[in-house]
Amino acid sequence: MNAPNTAPNRDLREIIREEPLMRSRILEVLSDGPHTVPEIAEALGRPAHEAMYWVMGLRRYGWIREVKEVTPEGYFRYQAVEKETRP
């Protein structure tokens, strides 16, 4: 099932191009504590596979990091990195 206002099978380049636009929204979701990719996707109203691209981009550039403990469902939770510790 697709999230509202999301076309199925969007071009990967289009999804990746949205990462800078989604950064503040994802950081806002994480402001109340760590969340999994499915939780982030639900909060954004977007598919989990799109949220995964954005989360991995934010992780790669030091905006977020994973919490070491895995959820019972096998997902990592991600948390925002404080500005002072960001590269």
LUMSELUM-449658 format. One line per field, with one value per residue (C-alpha): z, x, y; residue in one letter; residue number from 1; chain. Coordinates in pm, 1 decimal. Layout:
LUMSELUM-449658
up Z;...
east X;...
north Y;...
r a;...
k NUM;...
c A;...
***
This chain:
LUMSELUM-449658
up 0.0;-96.1;130.1;30.9;-245.7;-332.1;-679.7;-694.3;-823.6;-826.6;-996.3;-754.6;-860.1;-763.2;-418.2;-354.4;-477.7;-197.3;83.6;155.4;169.8;401.8;638.0;861.7;869.6;970.4;1234.2;1368.3;1395.2;1581.2;1817.8;2062.9;2064.4;1847.8;1585.3;1333.5;958.4;947.5;1229.7;1048.8;724.3;899.2;1061.0;719.6;540.7;291.5;199.4;413.7;115.1;40.6;406.4;408.3;135.7;326.8;661.0;507.4;348.3;679.0;852.0;595.8;642.4;1022.3;1082.4;1253.0;1394.9;1486.9;1843.0;1916.0;2046.8;1786.6;1835.3;1886.1;1519.7;1411.3;1327.4;1434.4;1585.7;1466.5;1665.2;1572.1;1629.1;1836.6;1633.2;1839.8;1756.4;1385.5;1147.4
east 0.0;137.2;136.4;-89.5;37.9;319.7;343.2;440.4;786.9;921.3;1254.8;1543.3;1704.4;1387.1;1385.1;1752.1;1707.7;1451.7;1699.9;1793.0;1421.9;1343.7;1637.4;1457.9;1142.3;1337.0;1535.5;1205.9;1069.1;1386.6;1368.7;1157.8;1397.8;1525.2;1297.9;1317.7;1296.6;934.7;843.2;1011.8;835.1;499.0;557.1;647.5;360.3;606.0;702.5;969.0;1196.8;1210.8;1273.0;1557.0;1742.1;1703.8;1804.5;2115.2;2212.1;2172.4;2370.7;2650.0;2692.4;2677.8;2330.3;2202.1;2342.3;2203.3;2143.5;2332.7;2036.0;1810.6;1433.0;1255.8;1147.6;1513.9;1525.5;1787.8;1667.1;1823.7;1884.1;1986.7;2349.7;2408.9;2545.4;2864.8;2959.8;2871.8;3171.5
north 0.0;340.4;641.2;930.6;1158.2;918.5;770.5;402.9;320.6;673.7;720.7;669.2;997.3;1181.4;1017.7;1096.5;1454.7;1508.4;1428.0;1791.4;1877.2;1587.3;1650.3;1898.7;1687.1;1374.7;1565.2;1699.2;1342.9;1240.3;1539.2;1338.3;1042.2;754.7;596.7;312.0;369.1;240.6;479.9;770.2;679.6;666.3;1005.8;1151.9;979.5;829.7;471.1;305.1;238.3;612.9;697.7;442.8;636.8;963.0;808.2;648.2;981.2;1163.5;889.5;906.0;1280.6;1274.4;1418.7;1102.0;777.3;440.2;330.8;8.5;-190.6;-353.9;-359.0;-694.4;-667.2;-642.5;-271.7;-22.5;302.4;627.8;944.8;1296.1;1391.9;1704.2;1996.4;2012.3;1651.6;1664.9;1654.2
r m;n;a;p;n;t;a;p;n;r;d;l;r;e;i;i;r;e;e;p;l;m;r;s;r;i;l;e;v;l;s;d;g;p;h;t;v;p;e;i;a;e;a;l;g;r;p;a;h;e;a;m;y;w;v;m;g;l;r;r;y;g;w;i;r;e;v;k;e;v;t;p;e;g;y;f;r;y;q;a;v;e;k;e;t;r;p
k 1;2;3;4;5;6;7;8;9;10;11;12;13;14;15;16;17;18;19;20;21;22;23;24;25;26;27;28;29;30;31;32;33;34;35;36;37;38;39;40;41;42;43;44;45;46;47;48;49;50;51;52;53;54;55;56;57;58;59;60;61;62;63;64;65;66;67;68;69;70;71;72;73;74;75;76;77;78;79;80;81;82;83;84;85;86;87
c A;A;A;A;A;A;A;A;A;A;A;A;A;A;A;A;A;A;A;A;A;A;A;A;A;A;A;A;A;A;A;A;A;A;A;A;A;A;A;A;A;A;A;A;A;A;A;A;A;A;A;A;A;A;A;A;A;A;A;A;A;A;A;A;A;A;A;A;A;A;A;A;A;A;A;A;A;A;A;A;A;A;A;A;A;A;A
***
